[in-house]
Amino acid sequence: MEPAMKINCDLCSASLYRRPFVDCKILAGPWANICLHCYLIHGLHPFGIGRATLFDSAGLRVAHAQANNPTIFAEIQRSAESVIL
Ligand SMILES: [Zn+2]
């Protein structure tokens, strides 16, 4: 995934441009690129191989151990909310 790629959440269509997102298998079955809000509702938890991978707002992959850390996840979630389009 390129950092500056303009993509949208596969579920709610929110822009994921310069926002953290999750590449994951959703509860309904298929794989999707989704926003953190949708991940909390529809994504398979926790982050891990065959489940979900978190990317930060720069498009960089976050290690699963860090993504599963509630403090780190909350920080990344806050960075999503602070983006002004
Ligand atoms: Zn979404």
PDB file of the backbone (N, CA, C, O) and the ligand in Angstrom, with CONECT records:
HET     ZN  A 101       1
ATOM      1  N   MET A   1       0.850  -1.204   0.000  1.00  0.00           N
ATOM      2  CA  MET A   1       0.000   0.000   0.000  1.00  0.00           C
ATOM      3  C   MET A   1       0.878   1.244   0.000  1.00  0.00           C
ATOM      4  O   MET A   1       1.720   1.412   0.883  1.00  0.00           O
ATOM      5  N   GLU A   2       0.688   2.113  -0.981  1.00  0.00           N
ATOM      6  CA  GLU A   2       1.475   3.343  -1.035  1.00  0.00           C
ATOM      7  C   GLU A   2       0.928   4.340  -0.020  1.00  0.00           C
ATOM      8  O   GLU A   2      -0.287   4.487   0.111  1.00  0.00           O
ATOM      9  N   PRO A   3       1.820   5.030   0.704  1.00  0.00           N
ATOM     10  CA  PRO A   3       1.413   5.983   1.740  1.00  0.00           C
ATOM     11  C   PRO A   3       0.417   7.031   1.283  1.00  0.00           C
ATOM     12  O   PRO A   3      -0.540   7.330   1.997  1.00  0.00           O
ATOM     13  N   ALA A   4       0.629   7.593   0.100  1.00  0.00           N
ATOM     14  CA  ALA A   4      -0.226   8.698  -0.318  1.00  0.00           C
ATOM     15  C   ALA A   4      -1.383   8.257  -1.209  1.00  0.00           C
ATOM     16  O   ALA A   4      -2.070   9.088  -1.804  1.00  0.00           O
ATOM     17  N   MET A   5      -1.594   6.946  -1.297  1.00  0.00           N
ATOM     18  CA  MET A   5      -2.657   6.451  -2.156  1.00  0.00           C
ATOM     19  C   MET A   5      -4.016   6.949  -1.693  1.00  0.00           C
ATOM     20  O   MET A   5      -4.330   6.934  -0.503  1.00  0.00           O
ATOM     21  N   LYS A   6      -4.810   7.386  -2.650  1.00  0.00           N
ATOM     22  CA  LYS A   6      -6.148   7.857  -2.284  1.00  0.00           C
ATOM     23  C   LYS A   6      -7.101   6.678  -2.333  1.00  0.00           C
ATOM     24  O   LYS A   6      -7.536   6.260  -3.406  1.00  0.00           O
ATOM     25  N   ILE A   7      -7.412   6.160  -1.193  1.00  0.00           N
ATOM     26  CA  ILE A   7      -8.352   5.057  -1.136  1.00  0.00           C
ATOM     27  C   ILE A   7      -9.463   5.408  -0.151  1.00  0.00           C
ATOM     28  O   ILE A   7      -9.331   6.314   0.671  1.00  0.00           O
ATOM     29  N   ASN A   8     -10.547   4.672  -0.259  1.00  0.00           N
ATOM     30  CA  ASN A   8     -11.668   4.894   0.635  1.00  0.00           C
ATOM     31  C   ASN A   8     -11.994   3.605   1.370  1.00  0.00           C
ATOM     32  O   ASN A   8     -11.690   2.507   0.904  1.00  0.00           O
ATOM     33  N   CYS A   9     -12.613   3.763   2.513  1.00  0.00           N
ATOM     34  CA  CYS A   9     -13.030   2.609   3.297  1.00  0.00           C
ATOM     35  C   CYS A   9     -14.001   1.772   2.462  1.00  0.00           C
ATOM     36  O   CYS A   9     -14.958   2.301   1.897  1.00  0.00           O
ATOM     37  N   ASP A  10     -13.747   0.461   2.387  1.00  0.00           N
ATOM     38  CA  ASP A  10     -14.598  -0.423   1.594  1.00  0.00           C
ATOM     39  C   ASP A  10     -16.005  -0.560   2.188  1.00  0.00           C
ATOM     40  O   ASP A  10     -16.924  -1.001   1.497  1.00  0.00           O
ATOM     41  N   LEU A  11     -16.179  -0.196   3.433  1.00  0.00           N
ATOM     42  CA  LEU A  11     -17.491  -0.350   4.062  1.00  0.00           C
ATOM     43  C   LEU A  11     -18.282   0.949   4.144  1.00  0.00           C
ATOM     44  O   LEU A  11     -19.463   0.970   3.798  1.00  0.00           O
ATOM     45  N   CYS A  12     -17.644   2.049   4.603  1.00  0.00           N
ATOM     46  CA  CYS A  12     -18.408   3.291   4.775  1.00  0.00           C
ATOM     47  C   CYS A  12     -18.002   4.386   3.801  1.00  0.00           C
ATOM     48  O   CYS A  12     -18.576   5.475   3.812  1.00  0.00           O
ATOM     49  N   SER A  13     -16.995   4.097   2.945  1.00  0.00           N
ATOM     50  CA  SER A  13     -16.527   5.045   1.921  1.00  0.00           C
ATOM     51  C   SER A  13     -15.794   6.272   2.458  1.00  0.00           C
ATOM     52  O   SER A  13     -15.499   7.189   1.692  1.00  0.00           O
ATOM     53  N   ALA A  14     -15.496   6.308   3.747  1.00  0.00           N
ATOM     54  CA  ALA A  14     -14.734   7.436   4.297  1.00  0.00           C
ATOM     55  C   ALA A  14     -13.360   7.458   3.641  1.00  0.00           C
ATOM     56  O   ALA A  14     -12.793   6.409   3.335  1.00  0.00           O
ATOM     57  N   SER A  15     -12.834   8.651   3.430  1.00  0.00           N
ATOM     58  CA  SER A  15     -11.511   8.763   2.823  1.00  0.00           C
ATOM     59  C   SER A  15     -10.456   8.229   3.789  1.00  0.00           C
ATOM     60  O   SER A  15     -10.486   8.518   4.985  1.00  0.00           O
ATOM     61  N   LEU A  16      -9.527   7.447   3.249  1.00  0.00           N
ATOM     62  CA  LEU A  16      -8.446   6.908   4.080  1.00  0.00           C
ATOM     63  C   LEU A  16      -7.139   7.617   3.746  1.00  0.00           C
ATOM     64  O   LEU A  16      -6.065   7.229   4.208  1.00  0.00           O
ATOM     65  N   TYR A  17      -7.255   8.673   2.927  1.00  0.00           N
ATOM     66  CA  TYR A  17      -6.074   9.426   2.518  1.00  0.00           C
ATOM     67  C   TYR A  17      -5.402  10.065   3.731  1.00  0.00           C
ATOM     68  O   TYR A  17      -6.006  10.870   4.440  1.00  0.00           O
ATOM     69  N   ARG A  18      -4.146   9.693   3.954  1.00  0.00           N
ATOM     70  CA  ARG A  18      -3.362  10.191   5.101  1.00  0.00           C
ATOM     71  C   ARG A  18      -4.032   9.882   6.430  1.00  0.00           C
ATOM     72  O   ARG A  18      -3.823  10.586   7.418  1.00  0.00           O
ATOM     73  N   ARG A  19      -4.817   8.852   6.451  1.00  0.00           N
ATOM     74  CA  ARG A  19      -5.452   8.410   7.687  1.00  0.00           C
ATOM     75  C   ARG A  19      -5.048   6.969   7.931  1.00  0.00           C
ATOM     76  O   ARG A  19      -4.802   6.220   6.986  1.00  0.00           O
ATOM     77  N   PRO A  20      -4.979   6.580   9.194  1.00  0.00           N
ATOM     78  CA  PRO A  20      -4.684   5.178   9.469  1.00  0.00           C
ATOM     79  C   PRO A  20      -5.843   4.309   8.966  1.00  0.00           C
ATOM     80  O   PRO A  20      -6.986   4.762   8.919  1.00  0.00           O
ATOM     81  N   PHE A  21      -5.548   3.085   8.599  1.00  0.00           N
ATOM     82  CA  PHE A  21      -6.596   2.175   8.152  1.00  0.00           C
ATOM     83  C   PHE A  21      -6.170   0.744   8.461  1.00  0.00           C
ATOM     84  O   PHE A  21      -5.038   0.495   8.875  1.00  0.00           O
ATOM     85  N   VAL A  22      -7.074  -0.169   8.259  1.00  0.00           N
ATOM     86  CA  VAL A  22      -6.802  -1.575   8.545  1.00  0.00           C
ATOM     87  C   VAL A  22      -7.061  -2.418   7.303  1.00  0.00           C
ATOM     88  O   VAL A  22      -8.104  -2.298   6.660  1.00  0.00           O
ATOM     89  N   ASP A  23      -6.097  -3.270   6.979  1.00  0.00           N
ATOM     90  CA  ASP A  23      -6.269  -4.239   5.897  1.00  0.00           C
ATOM     91  C   ASP A  23      -6.641  -5.512   6.636  1.00  0.00           C
ATOM     92  O   ASP A  23      -5.797  -6.104   7.308  1.00  0.00           O
ATOM     93  N   CYS A  24      -7.885  -5.939   6.524  1.00  0.00           N
ATOM     94  CA  CYS A  24      -8.292  -7.083   7.334  1.00  0.00           C
ATOM     95  C   CYS A  24      -9.404  -7.907   6.722  1.00  0.00           C
ATOM     96  O   CYS A  24     -10.053  -7.523   5.748  1.00  0.00           O
ATOM     97  N   LYS A  25      -9.588  -9.039   7.334  1.00  0.00           N
ATOM     98  CA  LYS A  25     -10.701  -9.910   6.986  1.00  0.00           C
ATOM     99  C   LYS A  25     -11.855  -9.427   7.854  1.00  0.00           C
ATOM    100  O   LYS A  25     -11.723  -9.290   9.070  1.00  0.00           O
ATOM    101  N   ILE A  26     -12.987  -9.173   7.205  1.00  0.00           N
ATOM    102  CA  ILE A  26     -14.124  -8.681   7.986  1.00  0.00           C
ATOM    103  C   ILE A  26     -15.050  -9.833   8.354  1.00  0.00           C
ATOM    104  O   ILE A  26     -14.995 -10.907   7.754  1.00  0.00           O
ATOM    105  N   LEU A  27     -15.891  -9.596   9.338  1.00  0.00           N
ATOM    106  CA  LEU A  27     -16.755 -10.652   9.863  1.00  0.00           C
ATOM    107  C   LEU A  27     -17.620 -11.273   8.784  1.00  0.00           C
ATOM    108  O   LEU A  27     -17.964 -12.453   8.856  1.00  0.00           O
ATOM    109  N   ALA A  28     -17.979 -10.462   7.764  1.00  0.00           N
ATOM    110  CA  ALA A  28     -18.834 -10.960   6.680  1.00  0.00           C
ATOM    111  C   ALA A  28     -18.080 -11.892   5.739  1.00  0.00           C
ATOM    112  O   ALA A  28     -18.700 -12.567   4.917  1.00  0.00           O
ATOM    113  N   GLY A  29     -16.749 -11.942   5.845  1.00  0.00           N
ATOM    114  CA  GLY A  29     -15.988 -12.885   5.040  1.00  0.00           C
ATOM    115  C   GLY A  29     -14.805 -12.366   4.254  1.00  0.00           C
ATOM    116  O   GLY A  29     -13.680 -12.825   4.450  1.00  0.00           O
ATOM    117  N   PRO A  30     -15.049 -11.389   3.344  1.00  0.00           N
ATOM    118  CA  PRO A  30     -13.941 -10.967   2.468  1.00  0.00           C
ATOM    119  C   PRO A  30     -12.907 -10.084   3.150  1.00  0.00           C
ATOM    120  O   PRO A  30     -13.091  -9.626   4.278  1.00  0.00           O
ATOM    121  N   TRP A  31     -11.807  -9.858   2.422  1.00  0.00           N
ATOM    122  CA  TRP A  31     -10.772  -8.938   2.895  1.00  0.00           C
ATOM    123  C   TRP A  31     -11.153  -7.545   2.453  1.00  0.00           C
ATOM    124  O   TRP A  31     -11.802  -7.367   1.422  1.00  0.00           O
ATOM    125  N   ALA A  32     -10.748  -6.548   3.239  1.00  0.00           N
ATOM    126  CA  ALA A  32     -11.101  -5.179   2.901  1.00  0.00           C
ATOM    127  C   ALA A  32     -10.109  -4.201   3.501  1.00  0.00           C
ATOM    128  O   ALA A  32      -9.402  -4.517   4.459  1.00  0.00           O
ATOM    129  N   ASN A  33     -10.066  -3.004   2.921  1.00  0.00           N
ATOM    130  CA  ASN A  33      -9.310  -1.891   3.505  1.00  0.00           C
ATOM    131  C   ASN A  33     -10.364  -1.023   4.160  1.00  0.00           C
ATOM    132  O   ASN A  33     -11.215  -0.456   3.475  1.00  0.00           O
ATOM    133  N   ILE A  34     -10.316  -0.914   5.464  1.00  0.00           N
ATOM    134  CA  ILE A  34     -11.378  -0.188   6.158  1.00  0.00           C
ATOM    135  C   ILE A  34     -10.829   0.791   7.190  1.00  0.00           C
ATOM    136  O   ILE A  34      -9.689   0.671   7.637  1.00  0.00           O
ATOM    137  N   CYS A  35     -11.664   1.764   7.560  1.00  0.00           N
ATOM    138  CA  CYS A  35     -11.272   2.767   8.547  1.00  0.00           C
ATOM    139  C   CYS A  35     -11.303   2.130   9.948  1.00  0.00           C
ATOM    140  O   CYS A  35     -11.850   1.044  10.138  1.00  0.00           O
ATOM    141  N   LEU A  36     -10.709   2.822  10.911  1.00  0.00           N
ATOM    142  CA  LEU A  36     -10.627   2.255  12.264  1.00  0.00           C
ATOM    143  C   LEU A  36     -12.010   2.075  12.885  1.00  0.00           C
ATOM    144  O   LEU A  36     -12.252   1.123  13.627  1.00  0.00           O
ATOM    145  N   HIS A  37     -12.925   3.017  12.568  1.00  0.00           N
ATOM    146  CA  HIS A  37     -14.280   2.918  13.103  1.00  0.00           C
ATOM    147  C   HIS A  37     -14.934   1.605  12.637  1.00  0.00           C
ATOM    148  O   HIS A  37     -15.515   0.871  13.436  1.00  0.00           O
ATOM    149  N   CYS A  38     -14.828   1.327  11.335  1.00  0.00           N
ATOM    150  CA  CYS A  38     -15.422   0.101  10.802  1.00  0.00           C
ATOM    151  C   CYS A  38     -14.690  -1.139  11.317  1.00  0.00           C
ATOM    152  O   CYS A  38     -15.301  -2.188  11.524  1.00  0.00           O
ATOM    153  N   TYR A  39     -13.384  -1.010  11.520  1.00  0.00           N
ATOM    154  CA  TYR A  39     -12.622  -2.160  12.028  1.00  0.00           C
ATOM    155  C   TYR A  39     -13.149  -2.592  13.400  1.00  0.00           C
ATOM    156  O   TYR A  39     -13.284  -3.783  13.682  1.00  0.00           O
ATOM    157  N   LEU A  40     -13.443  -1.605  14.239  1.00  0.00           N
ATOM    158  CA  LEU A  40     -13.909  -1.930  15.589  1.00  0.00           C
ATOM    159  C   LEU A  40     -15.259  -2.649  15.553  1.00  0.00           C
ATOM    160  O   LEU A  40     -15.575  -3.431  16.450  1.00  0.00           O
ATOM    161  N   ILE A  41     -16.046  -2.384  14.520  1.00  0.00           N
ATOM    162  CA  ILE A  41     -17.368  -3.007  14.411  1.00  0.00           C
ATOM    163  C   ILE A  41     -17.328  -4.302  13.597  1.00  0.00           C
ATOM    164  O   ILE A  41     -17.896  -5.319  13.994  1.00  0.00           O
ATOM    165  N   HIS A  42     -16.636  -4.241  12.432  1.00  0.00           N
ATOM    166  CA  HIS A  42     -16.701  -5.342  11.473  1.00  0.00           C
ATOM    167  C   HIS A  42     -15.441  -6.183  11.328  1.00  0.00           C
ATOM    168  O   HIS A  42     -15.477  -7.249  10.714  1.00  0.00           O
ATOM    169  N   GLY A  43     -14.324  -5.716  11.888  1.00  0.00           N
ATOM    170  CA  GLY A  43     -13.062  -6.416  11.669  1.00  0.00           C
ATOM    171  C   GLY A  43     -12.833  -7.585  12.601  1.00  0.00           C
ATOM    172  O   GLY A  43     -13.429  -7.681  13.674  1.00  0.00           O
ATOM    173  N   LEU A  44     -11.943  -8.483  12.160  1.00  0.00           N
ATOM    174  CA  LEU A  44     -11.588  -9.612  13.005  1.00  0.00           C
ATOM    175  C   LEU A  44     -10.482  -9.173  13.952  1.00  0.00           C
ATOM    176  O   LEU A  44      -9.450  -8.666  13.512  1.00  0.00           O
ATOM    177  N   HIS A  45     -10.687  -9.360  15.217  1.00  0.00           N
ATOM    178  CA  HIS A  45      -9.716  -8.965  16.240  1.00  0.00           C
ATOM    179  C   HIS A  45      -9.039 -10.214  16.782  1.00  0.00           C
ATOM    180  O   HIS A  45      -9.610 -11.297  16.653  1.00  0.00           O
ATOM    181  N   PRO A  46      -7.879 -10.132  17.370  1.00  0.00           N
ATOM    182  CA  PRO A  46      -7.007  -8.954  17.375  1.00  0.00           C
ATOM    183  C   PRO A  46      -6.226  -8.881  16.071  1.00  0.00           C
ATOM    184  O   PRO A  46      -6.453  -9.683  15.165  1.00  0.00           O
ATOM    185  N   PHE A  47      -5.301  -7.916  15.970  1.00  0.00           N
ATOM    186  CA  PHE A  47      -4.445  -7.824  14.804  1.00  0.00           C
ATOM    187  C   PHE A  47      -3.540  -9.042  14.788  1.00  0.00           C
ATOM    188  O   PHE A  47      -3.104  -9.511  15.839  1.00  0.00           O
ATOM    189  N   GLY A  48      -3.262  -9.549  13.614  1.00  0.00           N
ATOM    190  CA  GLY A  48      -2.379 -10.697  13.512  1.00  0.00           C
ATOM    191  C   GLY A  48      -2.414 -11.294  12.120  1.00  0.00           C
ATOM    192  O   GLY A  48      -3.206 -10.881  11.273  1.00  0.00           O
ATOM    193  N   ILE A  49      -1.551 -12.265  11.892  1.00  0.00           N
ATOM    194  CA  ILE A  49      -1.488 -12.929  10.592  1.00  0.00           C
ATOM    195  C   ILE A  49      -2.820 -13.602  10.303  1.00  0.00           C
ATOM    196  O   ILE A  49      -3.351 -14.328  11.143  1.00  0.00           O
ATOM    197  N   GLY A  50      -3.366 -13.358   9.095  1.00  0.00           N
ATOM    198  CA  GLY A  50      -4.633 -13.959   8.708  1.00  0.00           C
ATOM    199  C   GLY A  50      -5.841 -13.240   9.278  1.00  0.00           C
ATOM    200  O   GLY A  50      -6.977 -13.677   9.095  1.00  0.00           O
ATOM    201  N   ARG A  51      -5.590 -12.126   9.975  1.00  0.00           N
ATOM    202  CA  ARG A  51      -6.698 -11.388  10.590  1.00  0.00           C
ATOM    203  C   ARG A  51      -6.711  -9.940  10.126  1.00  0.00           C
ATOM    204  O   ARG A  51      -7.484  -9.558   9.247  1.00  0.00           O
ATOM    205  N   ALA A  52      -5.840  -9.144  10.733  1.00  0.00           N
ATOM    206  CA  ALA A  52      -5.842  -7.727  10.403  1.00  0.00           C
ATOM    207  C   ALA A  52      -4.446  -7.128  10.536  1.00  0.00           C
ATOM    208  O   ALA A  52      -3.644  -7.542  11.373  1.00  0.00           O
ATOM    209  N   THR A  53      -4.183  -6.138   9.681  1.00  0.00           N
ATOM    210  CA  THR A  53      -2.927  -5.394   9.748  1.00  0.00           C
ATOM    211  C   THR A  53      -3.268  -3.914   9.808  1.00  0.00           C
ATOM    212  O   THR A  53      -4.070  -3.413   9.019  1.00  0.00           O
ATOM    213  N   LEU A  54      -2.649  -3.228  10.752  1.00  0.00           N
ATOM    214  CA  LEU A  54      -2.897  -1.791  10.926  1.00  0.00           C
ATOM    215  C   LEU A  54      -1.834  -0.985  10.188  1.00  0.00           C
ATOM    216  O   LEU A  54      -0.648  -1.310  10.243  1.00  0.00           O
ATOM    217  N   PHE A  55      -2.269   0.075   9.493  1.00  0.00           N
ATOM    218  CA  PHE A  55      -1.355   1.000   8.832  1.00  0.00           C
ATOM    219  C   PHE A  55      -1.579   2.364   9.460  1.00  0.00           C
ATOM    220  O   PHE A  55      -2.718   2.762   9.702  1.00  0.00           O
ATOM    221  N   ASP A  56      -0.477   3.092   9.727  1.00  0.00           N
ATOM    222  CA  ASP A  56      -0.643   4.411  10.346  1.00  0.00           C
ATOM    223  C   ASP A  56      -0.969   5.461   9.283  1.00  0.00           C
ATOM    224  O   ASP A  56      -1.097   5.136   8.102  1.00  0.00           O
ATOM    225  N   SER A  57      -1.104   6.718   9.706  1.00  0.00           N
ATOM    226  CA  SER A  57      -1.531   7.766   8.777  1.00  0.00           C
ATOM    227  C   SER A  57      -0.507   8.040   7.683  1.00  0.00           C
ATOM    228  O   SER A  57      -0.825   8.693   6.689  1.00  0.00           O
ATOM    229  N   ALA A  58       0.715   7.551   7.852  1.00  0.00           N
ATOM    230  CA  ALA A  58       1.740   7.707   6.816  1.00  0.00           C
ATOM    231  C   ALA A  58       1.728   6.502   5.882  1.00  0.00           C
ATOM    232  O   ALA A  58       2.532   6.422   4.952  1.00  0.00           O
ATOM    233  N   GLY A  59       0.818   5.570   6.130  1.00  0.00           N
ATOM    234  CA  GLY A  59       0.725   4.381   5.287  1.00  0.00           C
ATOM    235  C   GLY A  59       1.722   3.300   5.654  1.00  0.00           C
ATOM    236  O   GLY A  59       1.930   2.353   4.895  1.00  0.00           O
ATOM    237  N   LEU A  60       2.340   3.442   6.821  1.00  0.00           N
ATOM    238  CA  LEU A  60       3.321   2.455   7.248  1.00  0.00           C
ATOM    239  C   LEU A  60       2.677   1.364   8.098  1.00  0.00           C
ATOM    240  O   LEU A  60       1.817   1.628   8.939  1.00  0.00           O
ATOM    241  N   ARG A  61       3.116   0.138   7.854  1.00  0.00           N
ATOM    242  CA  ARG A  61       2.576  -1.017   8.562  1.00  0.00           C
ATOM    243  C   ARG A  61       2.982  -0.962  10.039  1.00  0.00           C
ATOM    244  O   ARG A  61       4.149  -0.740  10.362  1.00  0.00           O
ATOM    245  N   VAL A  62       2.013  -1.163  10.920  1.00  0.00           N
ATOM    246  CA  VAL A  62       2.279  -1.172  12.360  1.00  0.00           C
ATOM    247  C   VAL A  62       2.401  -2.631  12.795  1.00  0.00           C
ATOM    248  O   VAL A  62       1.546  -3.451  12.463  1.00  0.00           O
ATOM    249  N   ALA A  63       3.453  -2.955  13.532  1.00  0.00           N
ATOM    250  CA  ALA A  63       3.657  -4.332  13.992  1.00  0.00           C
ATOM    251  C   ALA A  63       2.431  -4.791  14.783  1.00  0.00           C
ATOM    252  O   ALA A  63       1.849  -4.011  15.537  1.00  0.00           O
ATOM    253  N   HIS A  64       2.037  -6.059  14.610  1.00  0.00           N
ATOM    254  CA  HIS A  64       0.830  -6.569  15.275  1.00  0.00           C
ATOM    255  C   HIS A  64       0.881  -6.369  16.792  1.00  0.00           C
ATOM    256  O   HIS A  64      -0.126  -6.012  17.405  1.00  0.00           O
ATOM    257  N   ALA A  65       2.048  -6.596  17.397  1.00  0.00           N
ATOM    258  CA  ALA A  65       2.162  -6.450  18.850  1.00  0.00           C
ATOM    259  C   ALA A  65       1.859  -5.014  19.278  1.00  0.00           C
ATOM    260  O   ALA A  65       1.250  -4.780  20.322  1.00  0.00           O
ATOM    261  N   GLN A  66       2.288  -4.065  18.463  1.00  0.00           N
ATOM    262  CA  GLN A  66       2.012  -2.655  18.785  1.00  0.00           C
ATOM    263  C   GLN A  66       0.549  -2.325  18.517  1.00  0.00           C
ATOM    264  O   GLN A  66      -0.092  -1.628  19.302  1.00  0.00           O
ATOM    265  N   ALA A  67       0.025  -2.832  17.400  1.00  0.00           N
ATOM    266  CA  ALA A  67      -1.369  -2.557  17.042  1.00  0.00           C
ATOM    267  C   ALA A  67      -2.321  -3.098  18.110  1.00  0.00           C
ATOM    268  O   ALA A  67      -3.384  -2.524  18.341  1.00  0.00           O
ATOM    269  N   ASN A  68      -1.943  -4.202  18.762  1.00  0.00           N
ATOM    270  CA  ASN A  68      -2.789  -4.802  19.791  1.00  0.00           C
ATOM    271  C   ASN A  68      -2.621  -4.138  21.152  1.00  0.00           C
ATOM    272  O   ASN A  68      -3.332  -4.465  22.102  1.00  0.00           O
ATOM    273  N   ASN A  69      -1.668  -3.195  21.241  1.00  0.00           N
ATOM    274  CA  ASN A  69      -1.470  -2.465  22.491  1.00  0.00           C
ATOM    275  C   ASN A  69      -2.519  -1.345  22.544  1.00  0.00           C
ATOM    276  O   ASN A  69      -2.495  -0.446  21.704  1.00  0.00           O
ATOM    277  N   PRO A  70      -3.438  -1.386  23.518  1.00  0.00           N
ATOM    278  CA  PRO A  70      -4.540  -0.410  23.592  1.00  0.00           C
ATOM    279  C   PRO A  70      -4.064   1.040  23.590  1.00  0.00           C
ATOM    280  O   PRO A  70      -4.713   1.902  22.998  1.00  0.00           O
ATOM    281  N   THR A  71      -2.940   1.316  24.243  1.00  0.00           N
ATOM    282  CA  THR A  71      -2.433   2.690  24.310  1.00  0.00           C
ATOM    283  C   THR A  71      -1.980   3.160  22.938  1.00  0.00           C
ATOM    284  O   THR A  71      -2.294   4.276  22.522  1.00  0.00           O
ATOM    285  N   ILE A  72      -1.244   2.311  22.239  1.00  0.00           N
ATOM    286  CA  ILE A  72      -0.758   2.668  20.903  1.00  0.00           C
ATOM    287  C   ILE A  72      -1.928   2.770  19.928  1.00  0.00           C
ATOM    288  O   ILE A  72      -1.966   3.673  19.093  1.00  0.00           O
ATOM    289  N   PHE A  73      -2.884   1.842  20.033  1.00  0.00           N
ATOM    290  CA  PHE A  73      -4.048   1.888  19.137  1.00  0.00           C
ATOM    291  C   PHE A  73      -4.823   3.186  19.359  1.00  0.00           C
ATOM    292  O   PHE A  73      -5.266   3.813  18.397  1.00  0.00           O
ATOM    293  N   ALA A  74      -4.989   3.593  20.619  1.00  0.00           N
ATOM    294  CA  ALA A  74      -5.726   4.820  20.938  1.00  0.00           C
ATOM    295  C   ALA A  74      -5.021   6.042  20.361  1.00  0.00           C
ATOM    296  O   ALA A  74      -5.673   6.979  19.899  1.00  0.00           O
ATOM    297  N   GLU A  75      -3.684   6.033  20.388  1.00  0.00           N
ATOM    298  CA  GLU A  75      -2.923   7.151  19.825  1.00  0.00           C
ATOM    299  C   GLU A  75      -3.152   7.249  18.322  1.00  0.00           C
ATOM    300  O   GLU A  75      -3.346   8.339  17.784  1.00  0.00           O
ATOM    301  N   ILE A  76      -3.127   6.105  17.653  1.00  0.00           N
ATOM    302  CA  ILE A  76      -3.331   6.092  16.208  1.00  0.00           C
ATOM    303  C   ILE A  76      -4.755   6.487  15.876  1.00  0.00           C
ATOM    304  O   ILE A  76      -5.002   7.153  14.870  1.00  0.00           O
ATOM    305  N   GLN A  77      -5.692   6.078  16.716  1.00  0.00           N
ATOM    306  CA  GLN A  77      -7.103   6.440  16.535  1.00  0.00           C
ATOM    307  C   GLN A  77      -7.267   7.967  16.660  1.00  0.00           C
ATOM    308  O   GLN A  77      -8.009   8.583  15.895  1.00  0.00           O
ATOM    309  N   ARG A  78      -6.575   8.553  17.617  1.00  0.00           N
ATOM    310  CA  ARG A  78      -6.646  10.010  17.782  1.00  0.00           C
ATOM    311  C   ARG A  78      -6.074  10.720  16.562  1.00  0.00           C
ATOM    312  O   ARG A  78      -6.576  11.770  16.162  1.00  0.00           O
ATOM    313  N   SER A  79      -5.035  10.157  15.973  1.00  0.00           N
ATOM    314  CA  SER A  79      -4.423  10.797  14.797  1.00  0.00           C
ATOM    315  C   SER A  79      -5.412  10.771  13.635  1.00  0.00           C
ATOM    316  O   SER A  79      -5.365  11.645  12.770  1.00  0.00           O
ATOM    317  N   ALA A  80      -6.298   9.791  13.602  1.00  0.00           N
ATOM    318  CA  ALA A  80      -7.311   9.718  12.526  1.00  0.00           C
ATOM    319  C   ALA A  80      -8.338  10.828  12.717  1.00  0.00           C
ATOM    320  O   ALA A  80      -8.813  11.417  11.746  1.00  0.00           O
ATOM    321  N   GLU A  81      -8.678  11.110  13.967  1.00  0.00           N
ATOM    322  CA  GLU A  81      -9.705  12.102  14.240  1.00  0.00           C
ATOM    323  C   GLU A  81      -9.194  13.524  14.086  1.00  0.00           C
ATOM    324  O   GLU A  81      -9.984  14.453  13.916  1.00  0.00           O
ATOM    325  N   SER A  82      -7.869  13.705  14.144  1.00  0.00           N
ATOM    326  CA  SER A  82      -7.307  15.063  14.073  1.00  0.00           C
ATOM    327  C   SER A  82      -7.077  15.524  12.639  1.00  0.00           C
ATOM    328  O   SER A  82      -6.712  16.678  12.413  1.00  0.00           O
ATOM    329  N   VAL A  83      -7.287  14.634  11.665  1.00  0.00           N
ATOM    330  CA  VAL A  83      -7.064  15.011  10.262  1.00  0.00           C
ATOM    331  C   VAL A  83      -8.163  15.956   9.783  1.00  0.00           C
ATOM    332  O   VAL A  83      -9.352  15.684   9.944  1.00  0.00           O
ATOM    333  N   ILE A  84      -7.740  17.063   9.195  1.00  0.00           N
ATOM    334  CA  ILE A  84      -8.704  18.006   8.625  1.00  0.00           C
ATOM    335  C   ILE A  84      -8.558  17.931   7.106  1.00  0.00           C
ATOM    336  O   ILE A  84      -7.477  18.166   6.566  1.00  0.00           O
ATOM    337  N   LEU A  85      -9.634  17.606   6.437  1.00  0.00           N
ATOM    338  CA  LEU A  85      -9.581  17.470   4.973  1.00  0.00           C
ATOM    339  C   LEU A  85      -9.976  18.782   4.295  1.00  0.00           C
ATOM    340  O   LEU A  85      -9.991  18.862   3.067  1.00  0.00           O
TER     341      LEU A  85
HETATM  342 ZN    ZN A 101     -15.308   2.824   7.397  1.00  0.00          ZN2+
END
